[in-house]
Amino acid sequence: MKAFGKILGLVLLGLLLIIVALGFALTHLFDPNDYKDEIRQIARDKAHIELTLNGDIGWSLFPWLGLELHEASVATLAKPTEPFADLQMLGLSVRVIPLLRREVQMSDVRVEGLNLRLTRDKDGHGNWQDIGKAPAPATPPATSGEPAAETTAQAEKPAQPIRLDIDSLTINNARVEYSDEKTGQQFSAESIQLSTGPVHDSTNIPIKLTAFLGTNQPVLRVRTELNGELRFERALQRYKLEDMKLSGEVAGDPLQGKTMTFAAQGQLLLDKAANVAEWTGIKISANQLRALGELKVNDLDKTPQISGGLSIAQFDLAKFVDSIGQKLPAMAEGSLSKVELASRLAGTPTSLSLDDINLKVDDSTFTGRIAVEDFAKQSLRVNLKADTFNVDRYLPPKSAEASSATQVRQAEVASTEADAMAGAGSTPLPPAPTKGAWSTERLLPVERLSKLDVDADLTFGQLTLEKLPIQNAALKATGQGGLLTLENLRGDLYDGNFEAKGTLNVRQQVPALNMQTNISKVPVEKILESQGKNPPVKGLVTLNSNLTGSGNSQSALIESLNGNASFVINNGVLLNANLEQQLCKGIATLNRKSLTGEPRGKDTPFQELKGNLTFRNGVASNPDLKVRIPGMTVNGDGDVDLRVLGMDYRVGVIVEGDKSDMPDPACQVGEKFVGIEWPLRCRGPLELGAKACRLDNERMGQVASKLAGERISEKIDEKLGDKVSPELKNALKGLFKR
């Protein structure tokens, strides 16, 4: 047995030596470079590609099947002169014996200078779609009368997966380009460097990848670096990237010369058998922004369903936006300096929702839900509750045009206000305003609003808008197909309340507005002060209005304003306007006396001021103004021109006279003045209010004539007594009363 074993060992050793000798002879006596044409033909016939070998082919046979290609390129048979890929060098070695067991054991695999060019032509056809395809024959093959040989498919056992065992994979200086002739878009990945550790199934494989990414629309450059441990379990169809760390920098036109640094970490999993993908332990940073979260995607084989959570730590949003070269609308300094968010995520490829939102913006906290139900239709759904929110803090300042118009108007009002102070009423009537009071700047983004699909429901514990502190504010609005509907806007304001609803139609060339408003017992002076105006009146206003307008600027909307309104102001005061003093002057004139005292007050309190307004193209007609003032009754008829914020009223006052403890003798009202309606004219900027009122000298003459006629009638009665018939006395009286 010993001798047999020795002989067998010698035989095996001899066979091994023979195999090694044959391998040495093949690799040294057989040069594959002599068969480049045959190799190219095999590539055409079997792989349907055009293979060009400009460099040398190096190879080894045993125990490693080694191959090195230099200066090679690959093209499709459809365009053999336009290579879609080329490389400087490819080197790999495979153990021969494990191949017989369907095992791939390779040494280091190296790829140098790979260039991959992918293009899509004007018809949308990509050059990669022709890879491996044989060109269509010029003529269809002839068919013989003999029936084709029948082939019977025999059930085969599924092939066992090939086991991979690679010492390492290295790719240096690779480049991938993509261009689309139809859109002109270009994408590129340059200076690609990839290195891995040993590659084995079901083991962690260290990987490192760096690249420079770029695009031309817009011009953008991204430096990236990826590190992690890749693990694939092909039998289970599970793939993991553990301890993933992605970092880099972004620069380009969208960032306006600035740079954004970014980083992302976490654990990635793809389970194809379960149709699940996960990203857990998410850590994301972008300049000042820091976020944590997790994401899971189910139903990968159907419509993927996204779920997860996101938490963004407090950061300065204004500085972040500036750091990436963008600009926020102008707003108060310090706004958006403290922003943080926590929310659950849910979505599909066409939708996304943020549920259980806890959003903090500066001093405000919002809770609720925000969703985009359809990205293509921009279907926005908002349901939020806020404790407090100051809208004024985030509104842009008035434009230069609006500010200029305001300054011009203020100058106009100021120039007449000093002369319009009531005092003794000796100054002329203020002139009617002529300057436009509204901006002509574009007001609404019509194109964007016409595409809007929105359903918003917002509530606020306290909302500050135009300096008005609104309590328990609520807004519900919808918009679709260019029709925006304000279903309800309500709130409590200074112990009063308001409510509004309306529509904005941007489906037509000129936007059309329809608004209904109800205001109940709100201090009118507070509303005017919030608009930066000096209130001419104080009191609790109740207003009901139904108005329409059209246009895309303040000026156009006001000039097209039509509709009606009714108003009542209770327990009010006409500021800086002593109407009693104005009327005393008229009575003193009729008494042919001069007022001896100085004006005792500058305001006129009233119990009620009410009326109805009819709007026609920006001018409000008010034929039934009534004011109840202690000791007098006021009736008015006039217009308010909203285009220039001016008024022109004729007012009649029935007065009981000076009811003070020490009345001015010149202002005493006798029986002859009872029932007399004293005329006033109020004209000028609306802000002046009753300060713009003066005794109407033109109509005062009519009052004097009437009083003179009554005195003559008294004399006729006194002189004639019963000596003439009543018909004659009445005729004589009538002559003097006309």
Buried (B, 14 or more C-beta within 10 A) or exposed (E): EEEEEEEEEEEEEEEEEEBEEEBEEEBEEEEBEEEBEEBBEEBBEEEBBBBBBEBEBBBBBBBBBBBBBBBBBBBBBBEBEEBBBBBBBBBBBBBBEBEEEEBBBBBEBBBBBBBBBBBBEEEEEBBBEBBEEEEEEEEEEEEEEEEEEEEEEEEEEEEEEEBBBBBBBBBBBBBBBBBBEEEEEBBBBBEBBBBBBEBBBEEBBBBBBBBBBBBBEEEBBBBBBBBBBBBBBBEEEBBBBBBBBBBBEBBBEBBEEBBBEBBBBBBBBBBBEEBBBBBEBBEBBBBEBBBBBBBBBBEBEEEBBBBBBBBBBEBBBBEBBBBBBEEEEEBEEEBBBBBBBBBBBBBBEEBBBBBEBEBBBBEBBBBBBBBBBEEEEEBBBBBBBBEEBBBEBBBEEBEEEBEEBBEEBBEBBEEBBEBBBBBBBEBEBBBBBEBBBBBBBEBBEBEEBBBBBBBBBBBBBBBBBEEBBBBBBBBBBBBBEBBBBBBEBBBBBBEBBBBBBBBBBBEEEEBBBBBBBBBBBBBBBBBBBBEEBBBBBBBBBBBBBBBBBBBBBBBBBBBBBBBBBBBBBBEBBBBBBBBBBBBBBBBBBBBEBEBEBEBEEBBBEBEBBBBBBBBEEBBBBBEEBEBEBEBBBBBBBBBBBBBBBBBBBBBBBBBEBBEEEEBBBBBBBEEEBEEBBBBBBBBBBBBBBBBBBBBBEEBBEEBEEEEEBBEBBEEBEEEEEEEEEEEEBEEBBEEBEE
